[in-house]
């Protein structure tokens, strides 16, 4: 399913953008941009058991947070291994894109969600460290499915932004190892470098976005340099930017949710085309009216709608 753009912001997002634009560009502070993501209302409440724990990793132990519905289950539950965003260099288990997303999905779908605090890239930590942590977390969930109350045949892998990148790369790697996940849920992912050129429609939408909110290839180069330890993007393994894989046959059924006013949308749209050309079942949705990272805004209607769609995927038999 694909919804079509309207090139109009969600009303509250539009109000915040208008307020930002009233300030001269050279007088805007970091706080002015951070205000775009401030909560719009209270967090949702769900009846869940939430447990912080660590699991074995290929390097240091990996922190994870496990979300489980408290009610009885007539059968093992579906599971999502979830990865937050943060440009590979930031983010944690407490950010809304991690905590509120995991809570909302566990509650809506009566599913187990395991949120993973993979290693972030620094001057001393580079790829494949975060990728290896994701692979280890997925396999830990699979190997411990009975203890977690999880159906081993229904373990999905998903993430947002950089987490969507890591989820796609790990899914491709697991496919190559004969361990394909049940589904991939990719939220506003970046899976190509350089970023694919925008369609005419997307280019028109991006004219409405303040420049500092756009990811451009120069910024991607800086982030990738840290992620890859200075190696050029062109030499990166295919699992870093899986949109450059020669063969996507056998990729699992995939959900891709792109943000309307997001320069990375062209990567999600291109990946959709590539997967469909490889015979993969893909559901692509455009979250209209929002900027990149809409799952980070607590109380945003568009975020709730996205969680509803993702939960419907997890409730599949």
N, C-alpha and C positions, 0 to 999 in steps of 0.2 A: 504494500500500500504506500502511495506517495501523496502527501497533501501539497497544495500549491501555495506559493508565497503571496503575500499581499503588500509587502514593503511598508508596513506600518508596525511600529513598536507595540508590544503589550502596553496597556495604558500606564501602568506604574513604571515600567522601564522607560517609556517615552517621557514621562514626567521627570525622571531622574536624568535622562540624557539632556532634556531641555535645560534643566538646572545647571548641569555641567557646562553646556554650551554658552550659558550666559556669562561665564567667566572667560576672560581672554586665555588663549591656549598657554601663553607663557607664564600665567599666574596660577595654573592649576597644580595642586599638590597631590601626592600619592593618596592622601586621605580622601580627596575629591573623587578619585577613581575607585577607591575601595568602597565608597558610599553606594556605588551602583549595586553592590552585592549585599547590602544590609538586609536583615530579615524583614519580611512583609507581615509576619504574624507569628503566632506561637508554633513551636514544633508539634508534630503529630504525636499522639500517644498510642502505644501498642502494648499488648500483654505478652512480653517476651522475657526469656532468660538470656542475659547477655554476659558473656564470659571472656575476659582477657586471658590469653595464654601465650606461650611460645612453643614453636614447633622446630624440629631439626631443620637446619638449612645447609646449603653447600659451603657457607661461610659461617658467620655468626648465626645464632638461633633467630628465627623469624617471628616477630610479634604478629599475632592475629587476634581478631575479635570475632567471636562466634555468636550469632543471633539465632535463637530457636524459639518457635512458638511454645507457649506453656501448655496448651491443651493437648489432649490425647490425639494420637495419629493412628488411623486404622491400618496404615501401611507406611513404609519408609517414605520420607518426604523428598521432594526435589531440592536441589542445592545450587546456589550460585557462589562461585569464588569471585570476589569483587575487588577491583583495583581502582583506587582514587587517582585523580590527576595531580598536576603540579609541575608540568614541564620537565619531568624526570629529576628535578632538583628540589622540589618542595612538596608539601602536603603530608597529611598524617591521618590516623584513624579517627580523630575527633572532628575533622572538617566536615561540613554538611554533606559534601559530595561523597564522603565515606560513611559517616555515622547515620545521617538522616536517610540516605539512600538505602543503606543496609536495613535499617529499622523498618522503613516503609515497605520494602520488598518482602521481608520476612513476614510482616503482618498481613499485607495484602494477599500474598500468594500461599500462605501457610507453608512456607519454605524455610530451609536452613540457609543462612547467608554467612559466608566466611570472608571477612574483610582483611586484606593482607597489607601489612606495613613493610613492603619490599624496600630494599636498600636504595637510598637516593644517591644520585651521582654527585661527586665532589672532585676536588683536585686529585684525590687518592682512590676514588671508587668510580669505576666506569663499566660500560657494557662489557661482559654479559651479566654483571652482578644482579641488577634488578630482574632481568630475564630469568636467570637461574633460580632466583627466589620464587618467582611466579610458578615456574615449572615444579619446584619442590612443594609449594603450597597445594597446587592442584593434585599432585600425586599423594600428598599426605591425606587430603580429604578423601580421595578414592580409596586409599588403603585403610582408612579408619571409618569408612562409611557406616558399618554396623553400630559402632560406638556413638556416632553422631546422629544416628537415626535417619541416615540418608540413603536414598536409592542409588546404587553405584551406576546404574544405567541412565540416570538423569542428573548429571553434574554439568552445569553450564559454567562458562568462563566469560567474564565481562569486565568492562572498565570504562572510565570517562577520560577523554582528552589523552594525556600521556598514558593513563591507565588503559584507555582503549587501544592505544598503540601496543602496549605490552600484552594485552589480552589477545590481540590479533597475531602478534608475533609468536606467542606461546602456543596459540591454537595451531598455527602453521607447523611449528616444531613438533607438537604432539601428534599431528596428523602424520608427519614424516616418521615418527616413532611407532606408528600403529596404535595410538592412544587417543584418537580424536574425541574431544569433548562432545557432549550432547548438543549444545548450542553455543553460539557466540553472541553476546550482547554488547554492542559497541556504540558508545555515546560520544558524539562529536569527535571522532578519532582522527589522528594524523598518522597516516600509514605510507606517505610518499615524501621524498625529499629529492629535488625541490618540490614545493607545493604546486600541484597542478594549476594551470591557469583557470580563472573563473569563467563560467558561462556568461553570456551577455546579461542574463537575468541576475546572476549573483553579483556581477560587477555593478549593476544598478543598485542593488541592495547595499553593497559595501560603501557607496557614496554617502550613506546616512550615518556611518560609524566613525566616531572620533579616531584619528590615526593611531594614538597610543594603544587602542584596544584591539588593533589588528595584528595578527602574527604575519610577518613578512619573512622572505627568505633570509634576509640579513640577521634577523633575530634567531631564526632556526639554525643558521650557521653557528652562532655563538653558543646556543644551548647544545647543539650536537657536538661541538668541539669538546665541551665538558663531558658529555655522555660518552664520547668515543675516545677520550684521552688525547685529543689532538689529531687523530687519524681523519683523513678526508671522508666525507659522507659517501663518496663514490666507492670506497673500499669496504664499506660496512657490510657485515653479514646480512643476508636477506631477512633474518628474523628481526633486525632493527627496524626496517621499513618494509613490511611484508607486501605492500602494494606493488613492489617491484619483483615479486616472485614470478617465475616463468610459468608455473603451473599451479593453479588453485583448485584443481579437481580434488574432490574428497573433503573440501572444507565443510564444516557442519552447517546446518541451517543457521542463518545469521539475521540479527536485528540491528539496523543502523539508524540512529537518531541524530540528525544534523540540526544545528541552530541556524536560523534564517540569516541573522546578521553576523556571520562568522567567516573569516577568510579560509578557515580550515574546512569549510563545507565542501569545497571542490575535491578534497581528498576523500571524504566519505562518499560523495557521489561517484567519483571515479572507481572507488573500490566496489561499490554496488554493481557498476557496469561490468567490472572484471569478474566478480563472483558469478553473476548471472551468465556471462559468456562461458564460464566453466561448468555450468549446469547446477550451481548451488542455489538452494531456496533462500531468497533474501526478502525481508520486509524492510523497506526504507521509509522513514517518516521524517518530515520536516517540522520541527517545533517552531511555529510561526511567532514572530514578534519578539524574539529573544536574542541576546548576545551569547557568545561562547561561554559555556560553563553554567548553564541555567540551573543545574541540579544543586549548585552551591547557594541558591537563594531560598532560604527557608520561608515557606508560606506562599510561594509563587504558584499560581494555578497551572502554568505550563509544566512545572516540575511535577506536580501531582498527576497531571495527565500522562506524563512520560512514565512515572512509576506504575500507573494503572496498566499501560500497554506492556511494560516489562513483566509485570506480575501475571498478565494473561499468558505471556510466553512460558513462564515458569509453571503455570498450572496445567500445561499440556500433559496429556497422558503419555 
